[in-house]
Amino acid sequence: MNRKKWAALTLSLLGLSIGGTVALVAAVDPFEVYHKATAFIPPISNGTQIYSNAGIAKNYAYDSVVIGSSMTENFRPSQLDRLFGGQFVKLCVNAGSSFNHKQMMDMAFATHDVRRVLYGVDVEALTYFYKTPKCEMPDYLYDDNLFNDVSYWFNKSVLLTYIPECLATLGQSDPDQLDTMYSWGDLYAYGREAVLADVSFSRDTVEQINAEAGLSQQTKLNVEHNFLPFVEQHPDTQFIFFFPPYSAAHWYQFYTQGQMEYHLQQKKALAEALLPYDNVEIYDFQARTEWICDLNQYIDAKHYGPDINDAMAEEMAAGLSRVTDAAQLEANNDVIRALAAQIVEAGDWPF
Amino acid sequence: MLFNSYVFMLAFLPLTLLGYFLLGRLPEKNQLNKVFLVLASFLFYGYNNPSYVPIIAGSILVNYALSQLMLTREKKAVRLPLMLLGLFLNLGVLFYFKYHDFFFENLNGAFGLHLTLNRLALPLGISFFTFQQLSYVIDSYKRTVPRYNILDYALFVTFFPQLIAGPIVLHSEIVPQFADAQNRHFNFDNFAPGLYAFARGLMKKVVIADTFAVAVEAGFASAQTLNTAEAWFVAIGYTLQLYFDFSGYCDMATGVGLMFNIKIPINFNSPYKSLNIREFWQRWHITLSRFLTTYIYFPLGGSRKGMARTCVNLMIVFLLSGLWHGAGWLFLLWGLMHGAASVLYRLFRKPYDRLHPALQWLINFGFIVVAWVFFRATSLTDALAIVKSMLMMNFGPLRDSITSAFALPGGFHEGYNAIYMMIWYAASLFACLGLRNTYEKTMDFHPTLCNALTTVLMIVYCTLSLSSVSVFLYFNF
């Protein structure tokens, strides 16, 4: 063949490949960013959460969202629907920063009439940089710019891993997926051995830094950019914030890093900033000694199992463990301080 | 802008080709096509950082003005200060952006001073476009070059395929090609081999170099704890990475140049096939060697002033080469090593050339690999640790962070990653040593169904490799 024919052939094949790839990805759309999957089970998993959430936020039917990190991944939308009367989806971002959670809420509010936000507040995310996501985000899935979707269309993993996964479940459906997605409760071992494996105890007292911090710079920025705007701009939406019950061992870990007082202060500062709003409810489960001193509920110092998520859901729907002023929250903080002191005095896990 | 990006391959390149050749259909005297290409090249340059554009624009204007002044003045007494000014300004700007902090840091360290560093980001391609223009400025002083108009001069400097990472083209190579009326028109006879070369360069960079890069990065990050096997794989890995990356880039530049009917000079001619260090520098970064030879080595006297002076000249050239590559002691050390090797070869050439070629290759390649360790390392202690490990005969298992770079997609049979790694190394070395290089194949291009299909597959695969899904699993909070 001559060079002209060669070039014509090559360019045609390239054109076909480009067109064909775009068509394939748009049609199959493993992360459901163009349309909800109906012909197969979408490959939703914790590892690709930040990709799947874009599709769930855009194209699923819901009026209520679960926001938060791994502290919220074990919630069951079916139970939440029953308790709160809405239609929930999980937009969790494990290890997410406040900025990540803002990104999820932005997507939800931009595309749906959101009536309820159930938001698990991590003390560490509260004080993390307000503009920083936990990792490089696939922003191209979250915006309206079709051009940057090239990163989705011409994507090795999408074509070679995720589309095949979709095609492998062609014709199948998983009615429980909304509940089971992101849940990890069954995957790990619970109990003292698992939890205390990474905790080292001693009788040393540790000076707590920033004990009188009040609202720290980053907390202030987080409140200003990642919390308040939603509360203020959506007065008809119910915001249910809760502080998740880390085990007492985790608070002891904060203590040994000198961070315990700091986190307790910031937690209180957030509550003070949000309590004045009528559309806000704040729940504090962090001083629930029947949970946080029972290591059989935990897989590590921080992560409790789905039974506690279920229990918290029931309580929040009934208005139990609600905090309506800062003094109540401070009383809970005192319980935590006392537990930490007990551990320090014992030099070991005393419960 | 990068060649290996969506915006370049799907938008910039097709649109620029379209614009250039459409405008080329206007009457021959019409230069709009060149204006378009210069503007497109500025867009290419400034795409990722627009603040660099004034620097290159200013550089072009000043150098052009100085050159034209010198070309229109008979008296050397007028030209000489202009040339010196040109040298001062060009090297001054280069010094300011590239070497200022290195120089001042060392002054601070040596004399306990507290001079402030400017911590400026290096404008893209500044080493390349500075040297490229210096050659014209110096030749203008000597009045051995024609006068060009500003458009031709600007196009020579900014023509985007060679703008960011070379090759360092000579004006005499580029300007006449743009002046040739035939080249105004799209030509399949050039486009086909151009696309062919581009695909192969893309593959070399995106698939081969970037794969070795992962293992090399892991290796150099653990420089202090590598065992002998790991040290060798990391050193050779970098040797391969650097070659495939840089030569791949030049292949893409050549390919894109050809699409515009412009032949860009060869920059890599299978350098690892070299049997001695002199041959290596005739095959590696050829246009840089050409520049240094023409403007440093020959003016110093080259090899025409006796052995001792030749050796001194060689050392100077290689030290400057090291410095050109980067503002750091390790780059200088690398330059020094190559200078020393060149001097040794010069002194012991006769007995060396009598050795069996296999032995010559082994000595030469071994030296090059070791020297690259100093080029790549982030500290002298790391470099020495790696080289020491290479010699210590402390063999051991290859760590995961190195072998996992060569895992099969989908993580099939991960236990065999080390074996896949061997295959990667063997195949890459075979390609470097046993196959014709891309430039040779492009110049000898024969259109076949087979290479059409491989070209398509390469471009498609590399385009897909530009984006992937990263699996994140953290439990921190």
Interface residues (C-beta under 8 A of the other chain):
Chain A: M1 N2 R3 K4 K5 W6 A7 L9 T10 L11 L13 L14 S17 I18 T21 N46 G47 T48 Q49 I50 Y51 S69 S70 M71 N94 A95 G96 D122 V123 E124 A125 K134 C135 E136 P138 V150 S151 Y152 F154 N155 K156 S157 V158 L159 L160 T161 Y162 D300 K302 H303
Chain B: Y6 L10 F188 D189 F191 A192 P193 L195 P409 G410 F445 P447 T448 L449 N451 A452 L453 T455 V456 I459 V460 T463 L464 S465 L466 S467 S468 V469 S470 V471 F472 L473 Y474 F475 N476 F477
